[in-house]
Protein backbone atom coordinates (compact mmCIF):
# COMPACT_ATOMS: atom_id res chain seq x y z
CA UNK A 1 0.00 0.00 0.00
CA UNK A 2 1.20 3.50 -0.89
CA UNK A 3 -0.25 6.83 0.22
CA UNK A 4 -0.59 10.14 -1.58
CA UNK A 5 -1.68 13.57 -0.40
CA UNK A 6 -4.85 15.06 -1.93
CA UNK A 7 -5.65 18.52 -0.58
CA UNK A 8 -3.93 17.61 2.66
CA UNK A 9 -5.77 14.28 3.04
CA UNK A 10 -3.68 11.08 2.89
CA UNK A 11 -5.18 8.58 0.43
CA UNK A 12 -4.23 4.90 0.19
CA UNK A 13 -3.70 3.39 -3.24
CA UNK A 14 -2.20 0.44 -5.12
CA UNK A 15 -0.73 0.73 -8.61
CA UNK A 16 0.42 -2.24 -10.67
CA UNK A 17 3.27 -2.15 -13.15
CA UNK A 18 2.74 -0.62 -16.56
CA UNK A 19 2.11 -2.92 -19.53
CA UNK A 20 2.32 -2.64 -23.29
CA UNK A 21 -1.32 -1.51 -23.40
CA UNK A 22 -1.73 2.25 -23.46
CA UNK A 23 -4.74 2.38 -21.12
CA UNK A 24 -4.62 2.39 -17.33
CA UNK A 25 -7.66 0.99 -15.54
CA UNK A 26 -8.70 2.97 -12.46
CA UNK A 27 -11.04 1.21 -10.03
CA UNK A 28 -13.42 3.19 -7.77
CA UNK A 29 -15.14 1.33 -4.95
CA UNK A 30 -18.67 1.83 -3.64
CA UNK A 31 -20.21 3.04 -0.41
CA UNK A 32 -18.80 1.45 2.78
CA UNK A 33 -16.35 -0.57 0.67
CA UNK A 34 -12.62 -0.20 -0.01
CA UNK A 35 -10.07 -0.77 -2.75
CA UNK A 36 -9.46 -4.39 -1.69
CA UNK A 37 -12.68 -5.60 -3.31
CA UNK A 38 -11.05 -5.11 -6.71
CA UNK A 39 -8.23 -7.57 -5.95
CA UNK A 40 -9.71 -10.61 -7.78
CA UNK A 41 -10.47 -8.50 -10.84
CA UNK A 42 -7.11 -6.74 -10.86
CA UNK A 43 -5.28 -10.06 -10.48
CA UNK A 44 -7.08 -11.19 -13.62
CA UNK A 45 -6.39 -8.02 -15.62
CA UNK A 46 -2.99 -6.69 -14.50
CA UNK A 47 -1.16 -8.73 -17.12
CA UNK A 48 -2.94 -6.75 -19.83
CA UNK A 49 -3.43 -3.35 -18.18
CA UNK A 50 -1.82 -1.19 -15.56
CA UNK A 51 -4.36 -1.02 -12.72
CA UNK A 52 -4.90 1.62 -10.06
CA UNK A 53 -7.18 1.14 -7.06
CA UNK A 54 -7.56 3.58 -4.20
CA UNK A 55 -9.66 4.24 -1.11
CA UNK A 56 -12.11 7.11 -1.31
CA UNK A 57 -11.73 9.89 1.25
CA UNK A 58 -13.02 8.60 4.60
CA UNK A 59 -13.12 4.92 3.61
CA UNK A 60 -10.72 2.00 3.91
CA UNK A 61 -7.22 3.25 4.69
CA UNK A 62 -7.80 6.82 3.47
CA UNK A 63 -8.35 9.61 5.97
CA UNK A 64 -11.47 11.78 5.89
CA UNK A 65 -9.99 15.17 6.82
CA UNK A 66 -6.83 17.10 6.04
CA UNK A 67 -3.65 17.06 8.04
CA UNK A 68 -3.65 20.82 8.64
CA UNK A 69 0.13 21.01 8.56
CA UNK A 70 0.15 19.67 4.99
CA UNK A 71 -2.90 21.55 3.75
CA UNK A 72 -2.45 23.49 0.53
CA UNK A 73 -4.72 25.86 -1.32
CA UNK A 74 -7.29 24.02 -3.49
CA UNK A 75 -6.76 26.57 -6.26
CA UNK A 76 -3.01 26.10 -6.09
CA UNK A 77 -3.13 22.30 -6.34
CA UNK A 78 -6.03 21.73 -8.71
CA UNK A 79 -6.56 24.87 -10.73
CA UNK A 80 -10.18 25.04 -9.54
CA UNK A 81 -11.84 28.44 -9.54
CA UNK A 82 -13.36 29.81 -6.35
CA UNK A 83 -16.88 28.75 -7.34
CA UNK A 84 -15.70 25.16 -7.57
CA UNK A 85 -13.87 25.46 -4.28
CA UNK A 86 -17.05 26.75 -2.62
CA UNK A 87 -18.89 23.72 -3.99
CA UNK A 88 -16.26 21.44 -2.48
CA UNK A 89 -16.58 23.08 0.93
CA UNK A 90 -20.39 23.18 0.96
CA UNK A 91 -20.89 19.62 -0.25
CA UNK A 92 -17.71 17.82 0.67
CA UNK A 93 -18.98 14.31 0.04
CA UNK A 94 -20.93 14.77 -3.19
CA UNK A 95 -19.89 12.56 -6.14
CA UNK A 96 -18.58 15.60 -8.03
CA UNK A 97 -16.19 16.36 -5.18
CA UNK A 98 -14.93 12.79 -5.01
CA UNK A 99 -14.38 13.08 -8.77
CA UNK A 100 -12.23 16.16 -8.13
CA UNK A 101 -10.18 14.11 -5.65
CA UNK A 102 -9.69 11.53 -8.39
CA UNK A 103 -8.55 14.19 -10.82
CA UNK A 104 -5.81 15.29 -8.43
CA UNK A 105 -4.77 11.67 -7.88
CA UNK A 106 -4.45 11.03 -11.62
CA UNK A 107 -2.53 14.26 -12.08
CA UNK A 108 -0.05 13.45 -9.34
CA UNK A 109 0.49 9.94 -10.70
CA UNK A 110 0.74 11.35 -14.24
CA UNK A 111 -1.93 9.05 -15.66
CA UNK A 112 -3.49 10.56 -18.78
CA UNK A 113 -4.95 7.65 -20.76
CA UNK A 114 -7.48 6.22 -18.34
CA UNK A 115 -10.56 4.02 -18.29
CA UNK A 116 -12.59 4.30 -15.08
CA UNK A 117 -14.30 1.26 -13.58
CA UNK A 118 -16.68 2.20 -10.78
CA UNK A 119 -18.88 0.06 -8.55
CA UNK A 120 -22.25 1.39 -7.31
CA UNK A 121 -21.52 4.88 -5.89
CA UNK A 122 -18.10 4.56 -7.51
CA UNK A 123 -19.86 4.37 -10.88
CA UNK A 124 -21.52 7.72 -10.24
CA UNK A 125 -18.16 9.20 -9.26
CA UNK A 126 -16.66 7.79 -12.47
CA UNK A 127 -19.36 9.46 -14.58
CA UNK A 128 -18.68 12.81 -12.89
CA UNK A 129 -14.94 12.39 -13.42
CA UNK A 130 -15.47 11.65 -17.13
CA UNK A 131 -17.45 14.88 -17.44
CA UNK A 132 -14.80 16.89 -15.57
CA UNK A 133 -11.79 15.42 -17.43
CA UNK A 134 -12.87 14.50 -20.97
CA UNK A 135 -9.29 14.58 -22.31
CA UNK A 136 -7.87 12.32 -19.60
CA UNK A 137 -10.76 9.85 -19.22
CA UNK A 138 -11.12 7.70 -22.33
CA UNK A 139 -14.15 5.71 -21.16
CA UNK A 140 -16.19 4.43 -18.22
CA UNK A 141 -17.46 1.03 -17.12
CA UNK A 142 -20.10 1.17 -14.38
CA UNK A 143 -20.63 -2.00 -12.34
CA UNK A 144 -23.90 -2.42 -10.41
CA UNK A 145 -24.47 1.29 -10.94
CA UNK A 146 -27.45 3.07 -12.45
CA UNK A 147 -30.43 5.15 -11.37
CA UNK A 148 -31.55 8.55 -12.50
CA UNK A 149 -35.15 8.15 -11.30
CA UNK A 150 -36.10 10.04 -8.15
CA UNK A 151 -38.96 8.38 -6.26
CA UNK A 152 -39.47 10.65 -3.28
CA UNK A 153 -40.99 8.19 -0.82
CA UNK A 154 -38.55 5.40 -1.70
CA UNK A 155 -35.51 7.66 -1.38
CA UNK A 156 -36.68 9.16 1.88
CA UNK A 157 -37.05 5.66 3.28
CA UNK A 158 -33.64 4.68 1.90
CA UNK A 159 -31.91 7.70 3.41
CA UNK A 160 -33.61 7.15 6.77
CA UNK A 161 -32.68 3.46 6.77
CA UNK A 162 -29.10 4.33 5.86
CA UNK A 163 -28.81 6.73 8.77
CA UNK A 164 -30.12 4.11 11.20
CA UNK A 165 -27.76 1.53 9.67
CA UNK A 166 -24.78 3.77 10.32
CA UNK A 167 -25.81 4.43 13.91
CA UNK A 168 -25.64 0.74 14.80
CA UNK A 169 -21.98 -0.03 14.19
CA UNK A 170 -19.96 -0.14 17.39
CA UNK A 171 -16.26 -1.03 17.10
CA UNK A 172 -16.86 -4.34 18.82
CA UNK A 173 -19.26 -5.42 16.07
CA UNK A 174 -16.42 -7.03 14.14
CA UNK A 175 -15.70 -9.25 17.15
CA UNK A 176 -19.16 -10.80 17.24
CA UNK A 177 -19.10 -14.53 16.48
CA UNK A 178 -20.39 -15.41 13.01
CA UNK A 179 -21.16 -11.77 12.11
CA UNK A 180 -19.31 -12.36 8.86
CA UNK A 181 -21.91 -14.95 7.85
CA UNK A 182 -24.53 -12.20 7.80
CA UNK A 183 -22.29 -9.99 5.65
CA UNK A 184 -21.47 -12.89 3.33
CA UNK A 185 -25.12 -13.08 2.27
CA UNK A 186 -26.11 -9.40 2.14
CA UNK A 187 -26.89 -8.01 -1.34
CA UNK A 188 -25.41 -10.97 -3.25
CA UNK A 189 -26.90 -13.83 -5.27
CA UNK A 190 -24.60 -16.41 -3.72
CA UNK A 191 -22.73 -16.23 -0.39
CA UNK A 192 -19.29 -14.65 -0.58
CA UNK A 193 -16.15 -16.35 0.64
CA UNK A 194 -15.58 -15.71 4.33
CA UNK A 195 -12.53 -13.50 3.72
CA UNK A 196 -14.66 -11.02 1.76
CA UNK A 197 -17.45 -11.16 4.29
CA UNK A 198 -14.92 -10.34 6.99
CA UNK A 199 -13.60 -7.45 4.91
CA UNK A 200 -17.13 -6.08 4.54
CA UNK A 201 -17.49 -6.09 8.32
CA UNK A 202 -14.17 -4.29 8.78
CA UNK A 203 -14.96 -1.62 6.17
CA UNK A 204 -18.40 -1.09 7.68
CA UNK A 205 -16.90 -0.49 11.11
CA UNK A 206 -13.89 1.66 10.17
CA UNK A 207 -15.56 4.04 7.69
CA UNK A 208 -15.42 7.62 8.96
CA UNK A 209 -18.88 8.54 10.34
CA UNK A 210 -19.02 11.93 8.63
CA UNK A 211 -17.85 10.57 5.27
CA UNK A 212 -20.19 7.58 5.44
CA UNK A 213 -23.24 9.70 6.22
CA UNK A 214 -22.21 12.63 4.02
CA UNK A 215 -21.62 10.50 0.92
CA UNK A 216 -24.94 8.74 1.45
CA UNK A 217 -26.90 11.96 1.84
CA UNK A 218 -25.08 14.00 -0.82
CA UNK A 219 -25.42 11.29 -3.48
CA UNK A 220 -29.16 10.69 -2.98
CA UNK A 221 -30.66 14.18 -3.09
CA UNK A 222 -33.39 14.88 -5.62
CA UNK A 223 -31.10 17.27 -7.46
CA UNK A 224 -28.26 14.73 -7.63
CA UNK A 225 -30.45 11.88 -8.85
CA UNK A 226 -32.17 13.98 -11.51
CA UNK A 227 -28.84 15.34 -12.74
CA UNK A 228 -27.41 11.89 -13.56
CA UNK A 229 -29.28 11.28 -16.86
CA UNK A 230 -28.27 14.70 -18.15
CA UNK A 231 -24.68 14.01 -17.16
CA UNK A 232 -24.66 10.69 -19.03
CA UNK A 233 -26.30 12.17 -22.12
CA UNK A 234 -23.52 14.74 -22.45
CA UNK A 235 -20.56 12.35 -22.21
CA UNK A 236 -18.63 11.92 -25.43
CA UNK A 237 -16.59 8.95 -24.21
CA UNK A 238 -17.87 5.36 -24.47
CA UNK A 239 -19.78 4.30 -21.34
CA UNK A 240 -20.75 0.71 -20.51
CA UNK A 241 -22.90 -0.66 -17.70
CA UNK A 242 -22.53 -4.11 -16.14
CA UNK A 243 -25.60 -5.21 -14.18
CA UNK A 244 -26.27 -8.19 -11.92
CA UNK A 245 -29.44 -9.97 -12.99
CA UNK A 246 -30.30 -10.61 -9.32
CA UNK A 247 -29.14 -7.27 -7.94
CA UNK A 248 -31.76 -6.06 -5.45
CA UNK A 249 -29.86 -2.87 -4.56
CA UNK A 250 -29.53 -1.56 -8.12
CA UNK A 251 -31.98 -3.57 -10.21
CA UNK A 252 -31.15 -4.05 -13.91
CA UNK A 253 -34.11 -1.92 -14.97
CA UNK A 254 -32.56 1.09 -13.24
CA UNK A 255 -29.18 0.34 -14.79
CA UNK A 256 -30.80 0.25 -18.23
CA UNK A 257 -32.67 3.46 -17.51
CA UNK A 258 -29.48 5.42 -16.87
CA UNK A 259 -27.63 3.69 -19.69
CA UNK A 260 -30.38 4.65 -22.13
CA UNK A 261 -29.36 8.32 -21.95
CA UNK A 262 -25.96 7.64 -23.46
CA UNK A 263 -25.77 7.87 -27.27
CA UNK A 264 -24.37 4.32 -27.55
CA UNK A 265 -27.55 2.80 -26.09
CA UNK A 266 -29.34 3.18 -29.45
CA UNK A 267 -32.27 0.77 -29.68
CA UNK A 268 -30.87 -2.47 -28.30
CA UNK A 269 -29.11 -1.43 -25.13
CA UNK A 270 -25.72 -2.25 -26.63
CA UNK A 271 -23.91 -0.56 -23.74
CA UNK A 272 -25.56 -2.77 -21.07
CA UNK A 273 -24.20 -6.19 -20.06
CA UNK A 274 -26.30 -8.26 -17.67
CA UNK A 275 -24.62 -11.08 -15.73
CA UNK A 276 -26.90 -13.98 -14.69
CA UNK A 277 -26.95 -15.25 -11.10
CA UNK A 278 -25.21 -12.11 -9.86
CA UNK A 279 -26.12 -9.63 -7.14
CA UNK A 280 -24.71 -6.24 -6.15
CA UNK A 281 -21.02 -7.21 -5.86
CA UNK A 282 -20.25 -8.46 -9.36
CA UNK A 283 -16.48 -7.98 -9.00
CA UNK A 284 -16.46 -10.44 -6.07
CA UNK A 285 -19.28 -12.75 -7.13
CA UNK A 286 -18.13 -13.28 -10.72
CA UNK A 287 -14.70 -11.67 -11.25
CA UNK A 288 -13.76 -13.89 -14.19
CA UNK A 289 -16.94 -12.97 -16.07
CA UNK A 290 -16.44 -9.26 -15.36
CA UNK A 291 -12.79 -9.46 -16.45
CA UNK A 292 -13.81 -11.23 -19.65
CA UNK A 293 -16.27 -8.45 -20.47
CA UNK A 294 -13.70 -5.74 -19.76
CA UNK A 295 -11.21 -7.42 -22.09
CA UNK A 296 -13.88 -7.77 -24.77
CA UNK A 297 -14.64 -4.06 -24.56
CA UNK A 298 -11.08 -2.75 -24.40
CA UNK A 299 -8.81 -5.19 -26.26
Secondary structure, DSSP 8 states (H G I E B T S, - for coil): -EEEEETTEEEEEEE----SSS-EEEEE--TT--GGGGHHHHHHHTTTSEEEEE--TTSTTS-SS--GGG---HHHHH---HHHHHHHHHTTTSHHHHHHHHHHHHHHTT--SEEEEEETHHHHHHHHHHHH-TTTEEEEEEES-------HHHHHHHHHHHHHHHHS--GGGGGSTTHHHHHHHTT-SS---HHHHHHHHHHHHHS-HHHHHHHHHHTSSHHHHHHHHHHHHH--SEEEEEEETT-SSS-HHHHHHHHTTSGGGTTTTTTEEEETT--S-HHHHSHHHHHHHHHHHH-
